[in-house]
Amino acid sequence: MAESAVKFLLQTLDSLVRQEASLLQRLRGNITEIQHELQSMHSILKDADRRKNSDDDDGVRTWVDQVREATNKVEDIIDTYMYQIVKQHTREGIIRRALYSPLRLPKRCYYKSRIASKLQALKSEINEISVRRHRYGFHEEGQTSKMKDDVEDWQRSGEYLHFFPDEEIVGIDECKDFLIGELTDESQNGRWSPWWEWAVLARPLSLQNPQVKNHFECHAWITVSQSYKLDELMRDMILELYKSNKEVVPDNKEAVPDDINKMKGSDLVQAVINYLQNKRYVIVLDDVRGTIDWNHIRVAFPNDGRGTENILFLEPLGEDDAWLLFCNRAFSNKSCPLELEPYAKRLVQKCDGLPLAIVTIGGLMLTKEKSSLEWREIENSLSWQLSNNKKMGGMKNLLLLNFDDLPYNLKYCFLYFGRFPEDYKIQDGTLIRLWVAEGFIEEREGHTLEEVAAGYIKELTCRSMLQTIANDFSPIRRVRMHDVLREVAISIGHEQNFCSTHDRKEEIWTNKARYLSMQNSIVNIQSSSTRHYRSLMFQIEIPSLSLCSISSRYKLLRVLDLEGSSIEGVPDELVELFNLRYLNLNKTNVKELPKSMGRLQNLQTLKIVETKIKILPKGVGKLKKLRHMFTSKGVQAPDGIFDLNCLQSLKFIGINDDTVRKVGGLTQLRNLGIEIVKRKHGKELFASLQKMEALLILSVQVISKEEILDLDAVSSPPAHLKFLWLDGHLERLPPWIGSLQNLASLVLQGSHLKEDSLFSLEALTNLRVLRLIMMAYVGEELCFRHGCFLKLKTLVIFESPKLNLIKIENGSLTCMEKLFLLKCPELKRIPEGMQYLTSLQELRL
């Protein structure tokens, strides 16, 4: 990680020197000298990081820690200087600045002199650290190393960055059939079968399988941490059961008990018993270790003849299955070259039949050249890790090898997941914006930072270090990390002073950490001695959080995430956080933002969805670096937002006779949500949309149900559009809609379309999700003709009151996996031609 810290700092300094040259001025010489010294050390840091993991080399460990701490000091010094200069600059108006500039000169000179002295002292410290490296005999890793450098790894990654279907990741069909059969076997009701710790195979195969989901009224999949507490386990189980029952029975009125967070012991057990009584259910406990007390848990499950207790014993994979799974992950053609078989089989043998280890190592080898020399070096590195790193078990050492192989940017991205709760699922777009705000994403010519970050997610997924979870109904995907990998991230992050995490189960606190995450655990951070936090994330309700104190104490914050907290106001002092890039106030009681919001000149993301804010201050229009703004519907925005040239996401923005023209100036938008649209706006609105060549996601909502959404005036819609949501009465589908050849998801809501209106959708050859909801279709029959909708995977028809017949011709809907026909009262029978849907996995009526 010292290597990553140095490379990250070098990237940051290079960008800073280029972008803020006028502010840094005389400091540039010192900064350049520090850059050169760090660059001279970089070549030996990979070897130093590897040797640091050995238990018997305290000197190396101390040296590596000193390198990392020195890089943090450099960042702190420069950020503090920038804070003082920018603070002084933004507090004064133009006239005041002109009058008082001569008077401020001594103060500015003092700042520069003080910072220059600190940098000079730090440069001497870094020089001393550099000299001490020679006593440890580090191996210098140059361009001739067989382990390719980060640039080559990234270039090669273009050959393999794709998403594997779940069945390939899992890999074992026999296990799938066995699990599904066990779960749905009527003769096995009331069965309790403890199983071993690896649930990688079971998760996508059991509860997510339609055959299984339809067999039970409710289910729960609970991950049991090593430090689990029985009350927490029961509480999580109750929440999962209620949630799953809502999925199966959408109109279910049963609500989670209000006092669930106050319940303890027998009250929680009784709550589980009461809920499961007379229900068919399945409970799965994932990642169970030997410390769990089965008898204490089992008493919560009633066995009344209908209940089903399925906790399966999964033995490690056999030799053949383990080899098959590895080949599916490590080779694009799923076949191992003959010359690599000896190395590959020894790698598989080291995984001890554990699926997570196999897919992780397989994902690593997928990125490597298919040469004996390269594979032998990987095998040797793994053998060294298993022999010398005693702090982690064998399984985690296997995973650590994959971590060590990551490019430095991806190491930070991986460790960042240690901030989130166990089994947490985060939207990929949110994760991308957080990574960008933290500065983890390197600039690449011809690509936005967000596009590069999306590539990071793909690479981590391909390496089996992240799992992506698709959404049937929207383009939004979620990302999660297996809990064992998360434990690795937390362990490394704690050791490297990367992150402090607090929740009811884990209290990992370090005063040198750069990132703080608080989850269900109230800690008085204002009493903490550290002032180095760059990021604060609160996933709890905080009744008396003092934002004023945070603003004054943590002046260099980049990320402040307060989603879900009970704060009611944002103090003016918040605008002192000049370094703030990400501000999330979603689901809070905040009523207004400070009028001087424009002073947050580095702000990139502003999220105020589900707040009480009605009007944005004019200062928001001065946020020149703002890239993403998400607001609740009905929020009034200042005209200045139409001059924000960095803006990529704007959702939602109300349209009137004036703004309908101005929005066309935001030609760089990728994601746009507009509302309060009237029929008369149609021509000018879509004249504006035609200018947005980069637009990927578009949501349009009319002002009322009676208003007609007139879209016929468009001649050339955004060609790259992937997701389209139209909410409003359409007299007919616009003639241009069939030209959207990149469209993957289409939602029509309240459209009132009839039989002949949908034929134009047949031209959408790449459409994968189609949702016709809430009176979108009012015809009596639907026919899916031969040769049409060949890539459609999900079809949802919801609230179609007159629909009584659906015909599916042979050769149509050949990839259909999920078909939902809900609230269609006149539809008395299943669609004709259902036998042609050979890929269908789930049907809901």
C-alpha positions in Angstrom: 0.0 0.0 0.0 3.0 2.4 0.4 3.4 2.0 -3.4 -0.2 2.9 -3.9 0.0 5.9 -1.6 3.0 7.2 -3.4 1.6 6.7 -6.9 -1.7 8.3 -5.8 0.1 11.3 -4.3 2.3 11.7 -7.5 -0.9 11.7 -9.6 -2.5 14.2 -7.3 0.5 16.5 -7.2 0.8 16.4 -11.0 -2.8 17.3 -11.5 -2.6 20.0 -8.8 0.5 21.7 -10.3 -1.1 21.8 -13.7 -4.5 23.1 -12.5 -3.5 25.4 -9.7 -0.2 26.7 -10.9 -1.1 30.4 -10.1 -2.0 29.6 -6.5 1.0 27.4 -5.8 3.6 29.8 -7.3 6.8 29.7 -5.2 5.9 26.3 -3.7 6.3 24.6 -7.0 10.1 24.1 -6.5 9.6 22.3 -3.2 6.8 20.2 -4.6 8.8 19.2 -7.7 11.8 18.1 -5.5 9.4 16.0 -3.3 7.9 14.4 -6.5 11.4 13.5 -7.8 12.4 11.9 -4.4 9.2 9.9 -4.2 9.6 8.8 -7.8 13.1 7.5 -7.1 11.7 5.3 -4.2 8.7 4.0 -6.2 10.5 1.3 -8.0 11.3 -0.6 -4.8 8.0 -0.1 -3.0 6.3 -3.1 -4.5 8.9 -5.4 -3.0 8.7 -3.4 0.3 5.0 -3.9 0.5 5.3 -7.6 -0.1 8.0 -8.0 2.6 6.0 -5.9 5.1 3.5 -8.7 5.4 6.1 -11.0 6.8 5.8 -11.3 10.6 9.5 -11.2 11.3 10.6 -8.0 9.6 9.6 -5.1 11.9 12.1 -2.8 10.3 10.6 -3.1 6.8 7.1 -2.6 8.3 8.2 0.6 10.1 9.9 1.9 6.9 6.8 1.3 4.8 4.6 3.0 7.4 6.9 6.0 7.4 6.7 6.3 3.6 2.9 6.2 3.7 2.7 8.7 6.5 5.0 11.1 4.7 2.8 11.1 1.6 -0.2 11.9 3.8 1.7 14.8 5.3 2.5 16.2 1.9 -1.2 16.1 0.9 -2.2 17.7 4.2 0.2 20.6 3.9 -0.7 21.4 0.4 -4.5 21.1 1.1 -4.1 23.3 4.1 -2.3 26.0 2.1 -4.9 25.9 -0.6 -7.6 26.1 2.0 -6.1 29.3 3.5 -5.6 31.0 0.1 -9.0 30.0 -1.3 -10.8 31.0 1.9 -9.3 34.5 1.8 -10.0 34.8 -1.9 -13.7 33.7 -1.8 -14.7 35.8 1.2 -14.0 39.1 -0.5 -15.9 40.7 -3.3 -14.2 42.2 -6.4 -14.2 45.8 -5.0 -13.2 44.7 -1.5 -10.4 42.6 -2.9 -9.0 45.5 -5.0 -9.1 47.8 -2.0 -7.6 45.5 0.5 -5.3 43.4 -1.6 -2.2 45.4 -0.6 -3.1 45.0 3.0 -3.5 41.2 2.7 -0.1 40.8 1.0 1.9 40.3 4.3 -0.6 37.6 5.4 -0.3 35.8 2.1 3.5 35.9 2.2 3.3 34.5 5.8 1.2 31.6 4.6 3.6 30.9 1.8 6.7 31.2 4.0 5.1 28.9 6.6 4.1 26.3 4.1 7.4 26.5 2.3 9.2 25.8 5.6 6.9 22.8 6.3 7.6 21.4 2.8 11.3 21.9 3.3 11.3 20.0 6.6 9.2 17.3 5.0 11.5 17.1 2.0 14.4 16.4 4.5 12.3 13.8 6.2 11.6 12.0 2.9 15.3 12.2 2.0 16.2 10.5 5.2 13.5 7.8 4.7 14.9 7.3 1.2 18.5 6.8 2.5 17.3 4.2 4.9 15.9 2.0 2.2 19.4 0.7 1.3 19.8 -1.2 4.6 16.9 -3.5 3.7 18.1 -4.6 0.3 14.8 -4.1 -1.5 14.4 -5.6 -5.0 13.9 -2.9 -7.6 10.9 -3.6 -9.9 11.6 -2.1 -13.3 10.0 -2.3 -16.7 11.6 -5.7 -17.2 9.6 -7.3 -14.4 7.5 -10.2 -15.4 4.7 -8.8 -13.3 3.5 -6.2 -15.8 3.1 -2.6 -14.7 -0.2 -0.9 -14.1 -0.4 0.6 -17.6 0.1 -2.7 -19.4 -2.4 -4.3 -17.1 -5.0 -1.7 -17.9 -4.4 -1.9 -21.6 -4.7 -5.7 -21.5 -7.8 -5.4 -19.4 -9.7 -4.2 -22.5 -9.5 -7.8 -23.8 -11.4 -9.3 -20.8 -13.6 -6.5 -19.3 -17.0 -8.1 -19.6 -19.6 -9.4 -17.2 -19.9 -13.2 -16.8 -23.3 -14.6 -16.5 -24.1 -16.0 -13.0 -24.1 -19.5 -14.2 -20.5 -19.2 -15.3 -19.4 -17.6 -12.1 -21.1 -20.5 -10.2 -20.2 -23.1 -12.7 -21.7 -26.2 -11.3 -25.0 -27.3 -12.8 -25.3 -30.4 -10.7 -25.1 -28.4 -7.5 -27.7 -26.0 -8.9 -30.2 -28.9 -9.5 -29.4 -30.4 -6.1 -30.0 -27.2 -4.2 -33.3 -26.3 -5.9 -34.5 -29.9 -5.5 -33.7 -29.8 -1.8 -35.4 -26.5 -1.2 -38.6 -27.4 -3.0 -38.9 -31.0 -1.8 -42.4 -31.2 -0.2 -41.3 -34.3 1.8 -38.6 -32.4 3.6 -40.7 -29.8 5.5 -39.4 -29.0 8.9 -35.8 -30.0 8.0 -32.8 -28.4 9.6 -29.5 -29.0 7.8 -26.5 -27.1 9.0 -24.0 -26.4 6.3 -20.4 -25.2 6.0 -19.1 -21.7 5.6 -19.1 -21.1 1.8 -22.3 -19.9 0.2 -21.0 -18.6 -3.1 -22.7 -21.4 -4.9 -26.0 -21.1 -3.1 -26.8 -17.4 -3.2 -27.6 -17.0 -7.0 -28.9 -20.5 -7.2 -31.4 -20.9 -4.4 -33.5 -18.0 -3.2 -33.1 -16.1 -6.5 -34.4 -19.0 -8.5 -38.1 -18.4 -9.5 -38.9 -22.0 -8.8 -37.7 -21.5 -5.2 -39.1 -18.0 -4.7 -42.6 -19.1 -5.8 -42.4 -22.1 -3.4 -42.2 -20.0 -0.3 -44.2 -17.1 1.1 -41.1 -15.5 2.6 -37.4 -16.0 2.9 -34.3 -14.6 4.6 -30.7 -14.8 3.6 -28.6 -13.7 6.6 -24.8 -13.3 6.6 -23.4 -14.3 9.9 -20.2 -12.4 10.8 -17.5 -13.9 12.9 -18.4 -11.5 15.7 -22.1 -11.9 15.4 -24.5 -11.1 18.2 -27.7 -13.1 18.5 -30.0 -10.0 18.9 -28.5 -8.5 15.7 -29.0 -11.8 13.9 -32.6 -12.0 14.9 -33.2 -8.4 14.0 -31.7 -8.8 10.6 -33.8 -11.9 10.0 -37.0 -10.0 10.8 -36.2 -7.2 8.4 -35.3 -9.7 5.6 -38.5 -11.7 6.1 -40.8 -8.7 5.9 -38.9 -7.4 2.9 -39.2 -10.7 1.0 -42.9 -11.1 1.8 -43.5 -7.7 0.2 -41.7 -8.9 -3.0 -44.0 -12.0 -3.2 -47.2 -10.2 -2.1 -46.9 -6.5 -3.2 -50.2 -5.5 -1.5 -49.2 -7.0 1.8 -49.9 -4.6 4.6 -47.8 -6.2 7.3 -45.3 -3.7 8.7 -42.1 -4.2 10.6 -42.7 -3.6 14.3 -42.0 0.0 15.2 -39.9 -0.9 18.3 -37.8 -3.5 16.6 -34.6 -1.6 17.3 -35.4 -1.7 21.0 -36.3 -5.4 21.2 -33.9 -7.8 22.8 -33.5 -11.5 23.5 -36.8 -13.4 23.9 -38.8 -10.5 22.4 -37.0 -10.8 19.1 -37.3 -14.6 19.1 -41.1 -14.3 19.7 -41.3 -11.7 16.9 -39.8 -14.2 14.5 -42.1 -17.0 15.7 -45.2 -14.8 15.3 -44.3 -13.7 11.8 -43.5 -17.2 10.5 -46.5 -18.9 12.0 -48.6 -20.6 9.3 -46.2 -19.4 6.6 -44.1 -21.5 4.2 -40.6 -20.1 4.6 -36.9 -20.7 4.1 -34.1 -19.4 6.1 -30.5 -19.4 4.9 -27.5 -18.5 7.1 -24.5 -17.6 5.1 -20.9 -17.8 6.1 -21.6 -19.6 9.3 -18.5 -20.3 11.4 -18.0 -22.9 14.1 -18.9 -20.3 16.8 -22.6 -20.2 16.1 -25.0 -21.6 18.7 -27.5 -23.5 16.6 -29.9 -24.3 19.5 -30.4 -20.6 20.4 -31.4 -19.8 16.8 -33.5 -22.9 16.1 -36.1 -22.0 18.8 -37.2 -19.1 16.7 -38.5 -21.3 13.8 -42.0 -22.7 14.3 -42.6 -26.1 12.8 -46.4 -26.3 12.3 -46.4 -28.6 9.3 -46.1 -25.8 6.7 -42.9 -24.2 7.8 -39.7 -25.2 6.1 -36.3 -24.9 7.6 -33.6 -25.2 4.9 -30.0 -24.7 5.9 -27.9 -26.8 3.7 -24.5 -28.4 4.2 -22.2 -27.6 1.2 -19.0 -29.5 1.2 -15.9 -28.1 -0.6 -15.9 -28.7 -4.3 -14.4 -31.9 -5.6 -11.3 -31.9 -7.8 -13.2 -32.1 -11.1 -15.8 -29.4 -10.2 -13.1 -27.1 -8.8 -11.1 -27.5 -12.0 -14.2 -26.7 -14.1 -15.0 -23.6 -12.1 -11.4 -22.3 -12.4 -11.3 -22.8 -16.1 -14.6 -21.0 -16.6 -13.1 -18.0 -14.9 -9.5 -18.0 -15.9 -9.8 -18.6 -19.7 -12.1 -16.8 -22.1 -12.6 -20.1 -24.0 -13.0 -22.1 -20.7 -10.1 -24.3 -21.7 -6.7 -24.4 -20.1 -3.7 -24.6 -22.5 -1.7 -27.7 -22.1 1.5 -25.9 -21.1 -0.3 -24.1 -18.3 -2.0 -27.1 -16.8 0.7 -27.9 -14.1 0.6 -24.3 -12.8 -3.2 -24.1 -13.0 -3.8 -27.3 -11.2 -1.4 -26.4 -8.4 -3.2 -23.0 -8.0 -6.6 -24.8 -7.8 -5.2 -27.2 -5.2 -4.2 -24.3 -3.0 -7.8 -23.2 -3.0 -9.0 -26.3 -1.1 -12.2 -26.5 -3.0 -13.5 -23.2 -1.8 -15.6 -21.5 -4.5 -14.8 -17.9 -3.5 -11.1 -18.6 -3.6 -11.3 -20.4 -7.0 -13.3 -17.6 -8.7 -11.0 -15.0 -7.2 -7.8 -16.6 -8.3 -9.4 -17.5 -11.6 -10.4 -13.8 -12.1 -6.8 -12.8 -11.4 -5.3 -15.3 -13.9 -7.8 -14.1 -16.6 -5.8 -10.8 -16.6 -2.4 -12.4 -17.0 -0.5 -13.4 -20.1 -1.0 -17.1 -21.0 2.7 -17.8 -20.6 4.5 -20.4 -18.4 6.9 -17.7 -17.1 4.1 -15.4 -15.9 2.1 -18.2 -14.3 5.1 -19.6 -12.5 5.7 -16.2 -11.0 2.1 -15.9 -9.8 2.4 -19.4 -8.3 5.6 -18.5 -6.5 4.1 -15.3 -5.2 1.1 -17.2 -3.8 3.3 -19.8 -2.2 5.3 -17.0 -0.5 2.2 -15.3 0.7 0.8 -18.5 2.2 4.1 -19.3 3.9 5.1 -15.9 5.3 1.9 -14.0 6.1 0.7 -15.5 9.4 -1.8 -12.8 10.3 -4.4 -13.9 7.8 -5.7 -17.4 7.3 -5.0 -19.3 4.1 -8.2 -18.3 2.5 -7.6 -14.6 3.0 -4.1 -14.9 1.8 -5.4 -16.3 -1.5 -7.6 -13.2 -1.7 -4.7 -10.9 -0.7 -2.7 -12.1 -3.7 -5.5 -10.7 -6.0 -5.4 -7.4 -4.0 -1.6 -7.1 -4.3 -1.9 -7.5 -8.1 -4.3 -4.6 -8.4 -3.2 -1.3 -10.0 -2.8 1.3 -7.3 -6.0 3.2 -8.1 -8.1 0.0 -7.8 -6.5 -0.8 -4.4 -8.1 2.3 -3.0 -11.4 1.5 -4.7 -11.4 -2.0 -3.2 -10.5 -0.8 0.3 -13.3 1.8 0.1 -15.8 -0.9 0.4 -14.7 -1.5 3.9 -16.7 1.7 4.8 -20.0 0.1 3.9 -22.0 -2.3 6.2 -21.9 -6.0 5.7 -23.8 -7.2 2.6 -24.4 -3.6 1.6 -25.6 -3.0 -1.9 -24.7 0.4 -3.5 -25.8 1.8 -6.8 -23.0 1.7 -9.2 -23.5 5.4 -10.2 -23.3 6.4 -6.5 -20.1 4.4 -6.0 -18.6 6.0 -9.2 -19.3 9.5 -8.0 -17.8 8.8 -4.6 -14.6 7.4 -6.1 -14.4 10.5 -8.4 -14.9 12.8 -5.4 -12.2 11.0 -3.4 -9.7 11.4 -6.2 -9.2 7.7 -6.9 -9.8 8.0 -10.6 -7.0 8.8 -12.9 -7.6 11.1 -15.9 -7.6 9.4 -19.3 -7.7 11.2 -22.6 -11.0 10.9 -24.4 -12.9 9.6 -21.4 -14.7 11.3 -18.5 -13.7 10.4 -15.0 -17.0 8.6 -14.6 -16.3 6.4 -17.6 -12.9 5.5 -16.3 -14.5 4.6 -12.9 -17.1 2.4 -14.6 -14.1 0.5 -16.1 -12.8 0.1 -12.5 -16.0 -1.6 -11.5 -15.8 -3.9 -14.5 -12.3 -4.9 -13.7 -13.0 -5.6 -10.0 -16.1 -7.6 -11.1 -14.1 -9.5 -13.6 -11.5 -10.3 -10.9 -14.5 -11.6 -8.7 -13.7 -8.9 -6.1 -17.1 -7.2 -6.6 -20.5 -8.6 -7.6 -22.9 -6.6 -9.7 -26.7 -7.0 -9.2 -28.9 -6.1 -12.1 -32.3 -4.4 -11.6 -35.1 -5.8 -13.7 -36.9 -2.5 -13.9 -34.3 0.2 -14.4 -30.7 0.8 -15.8 -29.5 1.1 -12.2 -27.3 -1.7 -11.1 -26.1 -2.3 -7.6 -22.7 -3.5 -6.4 -21.8 -5.6 -3.4 -18.8 -7.2 -1.9 -18.7 -10.7 -0.4 -18.3 -10.5 3.3 -15.0 -12.4 3.4 -13.5 -10.0 0.9 -14.9 -7.1 3.0 -13.1 -8.5 6.0 -9.9 -8.5 3.9 -10.6 -4.8 2.9 -11.3 -3.9 6.6 -8.2 -5.7 7.8 -5.9 -4.0 5.2 -7.6 -0.7 5.6 -7.2 -0.7 9.4 -3.5 -1.7 9.1 -2.9 1.0 6.6 -4.8 3.7 8.5 -7.2 4.0 5.6 -10.6 3.9 7.3 -12.3 3.9 10.7 -15.5 1.9 10.8 -18.1 1.9 13.5 -21.3 -0.1 13.7 -23.0 -2.4 16.3 -20.8 -5.3 15.3 -17.4 -3.7 14.5 -15.5 -0.9 16.2 -12.4 -0.3 14.1 -11.0 3.1 15.1 -7.7 4.8 14.3 -6.9 8.4 14.7 -4.7 8.4 11.6 -7.4 7.2 9.2 -8.4 9.3 6.3 -12.0 8.0 6.0 -14.7 7.6 8.7 -17.8 5.5 8.4 -20.5 5.3 11.2 -23.1 2.7 10.8 -25.7 2.2 13.6 -23.2 3.3 16.2 -23.2 6.8 17.7 -19.7 8.0 18.4 -18.7 11.5 19.4 -16.4 12.3 16.6 -16.1 15.9 17.8 -14.0 14.6 20.7 -11.7 12.7 18.4 -8.1 14.0 18.3 -7.8 13.6 14.6 -8.3 16.3 12.1 -7.2 14.4 9.0 -10.5 13.0 7.9 -11.1 13.5 4.2 -14.5 11.7 4.2 -17.3 11.3 6.7 -20.2 8.9 6.0 -23.1 8.5 8.5 -25.5 5.7 7.8 -27.5 6.3 11.0 -29.9 8.8 12.4 -27.9 11.4 14.3 -30.3 13.4 16.5 -27.9 16.2 17.5 -25.1 16.3 14.9 -23.2 19.6 15.0 -22.4 20.4 11.4 -20.8 23.7 12.6 -18.3 21.7 14.6 -17.6 19.3 11.7 -17.1 22.3 9.4 -14.6 23.9 11.7 -12.8 20.7 12.7 -12.5 18.8 9.5 -11.7 21.7 7.1 -10.2 19.4 4.4 -13.3 17.1 3.9 -13.9 15.9 0.4 -17.0 13.8 1.1 -19.8 14.5 3.6 -22.6 11.9 3.4 -25.5 12.5 5.8 -28.2 10.5 4.0 -31.0 9.4 6.4 -29.8 11.5 9.4 -32.4 13.7 11.2 -30.7 17.0 10.7 -33.0 19.9 9.9 -30.6 22.6 8.8 -27.3 23.2 7.1 -25.2 26.0 8.8 -23.6 28.7 6.8 -20.2 27.4 8.1 -20.5 24.4 5.8 -19.4 26.6 2.9 -16.0 26.9 4.6 -15.3 23.3 3.4 -13.6 24.5 0.2 -12.3 21.0 -0.6 -15.8 19.4 -0.4 -16.6 17.5 -3.6 -19.6 15.3 -2.5 -22.5 16.5 -0.4 -25.4 14.0 0.2 -28.4 15.3 2.2 -30.9 12.8 0.8 -33.7 11.7 3.1 -33.0 14.5 5.7 -35.3 17.2 7.1 -33.2 20.0 5.7 -35.4 22.9 4.5 -32.9 25.2 2.8 -29.3 25.4 1.8 -26.9 28.3 2.7 -27.2 31.3 0.4 -23.4 31.3 -0.1 -23.3 27.8 -1.5 -21.4 29.2 -4.4 -18.3 29.2 -2.3 -18.0 25.4 -2.5 -16.0 25.8 -5.7 -14.8 22.2 -5.7 -18.3 20.6 -5.2 -18.9 17.9 -7.8 -22.0 16.1 -6.5 -25.1 17.6 -4.7 -27.9 15.2 -3.6 -31.0 16.6 -2.0 -33.6 14.0 -2.9 -36.5 13.5 -0.3 -35.7 16.6 1.6 -37.9 19.6 2.5 -36.0 22.0 0.2 -38.2 23.8 -2.3 -35.9 26.5 -3.7 -32.2 26.3 -4.4 -30.1 29.4 -3.6 -28.6 31.4 -6.5 -25.2 30.3 -5.3 -25.8 26.8 -6.7 -25.5 28.4 -10.1 -21.9 29.4 -9.3 -20.7 25.9 -8.6 -18.5 25.7 -11.8 -17.2 22.2 -11.0 -20.6 20.7 -10.3 -21.0 17.4 -12.3 -24.1 15.8 -10.7 -27.2 17.3 -9.1 -30.1 15.2 -7.9 -33.2 16.9 -6.4 -36.7 16.0 -5.5 -39.5 16.8 -7.9 -40.8 20.3 -7.6 -37.5 22.0 -6.5 -36.9 25.3 -8.2 -33.4 25.8 -9.5 -31.7 29.2 -10.3 -31.0 30.1 -13.9 -27.3 29.9 -13.2 -27.3 26.1 -13.4 -27.7 26.4 -17.2 -24.2 27.9 -17.4 -22.6 24.9 -15.5 -20.5 23.4 -18.3 -19.3 20.4 -16.2 -22.8 19.2 -15.4 -23.4 15.6 -16.5 -26.5 14.7 -14.3 -29.5 17.0 -13.7 -32.5 15.3 -12.1 -35.1 16.7 -11.7 -35.6 20.2 -13.2 -38.9 21.9 -13.7 -39.6 23.2 -17.2 -41.3 26.6 -18.1 -41.4 28.8 -21.1 -37.9 30.1 -20.3 -36.0 27.1 -19.0 -37.2 24.9 -21.9 -34.8 26.8 -24.2 -32.0 27.3 -21.7 -31.6 23.6 -20.9 -30.4 23.1 -24.4 -27.1 24.8 -23.5 -26.2 21.8 -21.3 -24.9 19.8 -24.2 -22.6 17.7 -22.0 -25.5 16.1 -20.0 -25.5 12.3 -19.7 -28.5 12.0 -17.4 -31.5 14.4 -17.5 -34.8 14.3 -15.7 -37.4 17.0 -16.5 -40.9 17.6 -15.1 -43.9 20.0 -15.3 -43.9 19.5 -19.0 -46.8 21.0 -21.0 -47.9 20.2 -24.5 -46.8 23.6 -25.8 -43.3 22.8 -24.6 -42.9 19.9 -27.0 -41.2 21.6 -29.9 -38.8 23.7 -28.0 -38.0 21.0 -25.5 -36.9 18.5 -28.1 -35.0 21.2 -30.0 -33.0 21.5 -26.8 -32.6 17.7 -26.5 -31.3 17.4 -30.0 -28.2 19.3 -28.9 -27.4 16.8 -26.2 -25.4 14.3 -28.2 -23.9 12.6 -25.1 -27.3 12.0 -23.4 -27.7 8.4 -22.2 -30.6 8.6 -19.7 -33.8 10.7 -20.2 -36.9 11.0 -18.0 -39.8 13.2 -19.0 -42.9 13.8 -16.8 -45.9 15.9 -17.7 -47.5 18.5 -15.4 -50.7 16.5 -14.9 -52.4 13.3 -16.1 -54.6 15.2 -18.5 -51.7 16.9 -20.2 -50.7 15.5 -23.6 -47.0 14.8 -24.1 -46.3 15.9 -27.7 -43.0 14.5 -29.0 -43.6 14.5 -32.7 -41.5 17.6 -33.4 -38.2 15.8 -32.8 -36.3 15.1 -36.0 -33.1 13.6 -34.6 -33.2 12.4 -31.0 -30.0 11.7 -29.0 -28.5 8.8 -30.8 -26.8 7.2 -27.8 -29.8 7.1 -25.5 -29.9 3.9 -23.5 -32.7 4.5 -21.0 -36.0 6.4 -21.7 -38.9 7.0 -19.3 -41.9 8.9 -20.7 -44.6 9.7 -18.1 -47.7 11.2 -19.7 -50.5 10.8 -22.1 -49.3 10.1 -25.6 -51.7 10.4 -28.6 -49.3 8.0 -30.3 -45.7 6.9 -30.1 -43.3 9.4 -31.7 -42.2 8.3 -35.1 -38.5 8.7 -34.2 -38.6 6.2 -31.3 -37.7 3.3 -33.6 -34.4 5.0 -34.5 -33.0 4.6 -31.0 -30.8 1.6 -31.8 -28.9 1.9 -28.5 -32.0 1.9 -26.3 -31.8 -0.9 -23.7 -34.6 0.1 -21.4 -38.0 1.8 -22.1 -40.6 2.8 -19.6 -44.0 4.1 -20.7 -46.3 5.4 -17.9 -49.8 6.7 -18.3 -49.4 6.7 -22.1 -53.0 5.4 -23.0 -51.7 3.7 -26.1 -53.8 1.3 -28.2 -53.2 -1.8 -30.4 -51.4 -0.4 -33.4 -49.3 2.1 -31.4 -46.7 -0.4 -30.3 -45.6 -1.7 -33.7 -42.9 1.0 -33.9 -41.2 -0.5 -30.8 -40.4 -3.6 -32.9 -37.5 -1.7 -34.5 -35.7 -1.4 -31.1 -33.4 -4.3 -31.8 -31.3 -3.8 -28.6 -34.2 -3.4 -26.2 -33.8 -5.5 -23.0 -36.4 -4.1 -20.6 -39.9 -2.9 -21.6 -42.3 -1.6 -18.9 -45.8 -0.6 -19.8 -47.2 0.7 -16.5 -50.2 2.6 -15.0 -52.5 2.8 -18.1 -49.6 2.9 -20.6 -51.5 0.4 -22.7 -55.3 0.5 -22.9 -55.9 -1.8 -25.9 -57.5 -5.2 -25.7 -54.9 -7.3 -27.4 -51.2 -7.5 -27.7 -49.3 -9.5 -30.3 -45.5 -10.1 -30.3 -44.7 -11.0 -33.9 -42.1 -13.4 -35.3 -38.6 -11.9 -35.4 -39.3 -9.1 -33.0 -37.9 -8.2 -29.6 -35.2 -10.8 -29.9 -33.1 -9.4 -27.1 -35.9 -8.4 -24.7 -35.3 -10.1 -21.3 -37.9 -8.4 -19.1 -41.5 -7.4 -19.9 -43.7 -5.7 -17.4 -47.4 -4.9 -18.0 -48.9 -3.2 -15.0 -52.5 -1.8 -14.8 -53.7 -2.5 -18.3 -57.5 -2.6 -17.6 -58.8 -3.7 -21.0 -56.1 -6.2 -22.0 -57.7 -9.6 -22.4 -55.4 -11.4 -24.9 -51.6 -11.7 -25.4 -50.3 -13.6 -28.4 -46.6 -14.7 -28.7 -45.6 -16.0 -32.2 -42.8 -18.5 -32.6 -39.5 -16.7 -33.1 -40.5 -13.8 -30.9 -39.2 -12.9 -27.4 -36.5 -15.6 -27.7 -34.5 -14.3 -24.8 -37.4 -13.5 -22.4 -36.4 -14.4 -18.8 -39.0 -12.5 -16.8 -42.7 -11.8 -17.6 -44.8 -9.8 -15.2 -48.5 -9.3 -16.0 -50.0 -7.5 -13.0 -53.3 -5.8 -12.4 -54.8 -6.8 -15.7 -58.3 -7.8 -14.6 -59.6 -8.8 -18.0 -56.6 -11.1 -18.7 -58.2 -14.4 -17.7 -55.6 -16.8 -19.2 -51.8 -17.0 -19.8 -50.5 -15.7 -23.1 -50.9 -17.8 -26.2 -47.5 -19.2 -27.3 -46.0 -19.5 -23.9 -44.3 -22.7 -25.1 -42.0 -20.6 -27.3 -40.5 -18.8 -24.3 -37.8 -21.3 -23.8 -35.6 -18.9 -21.8 -38.3 -17.9 -19.3 -37.3 -18.1 -15.7 -40.0 -16.1 -13.9 -43.7 -15.5 -14.5 -45.9 -13.3 -12.3 -49.6 -12.9 -12.9 
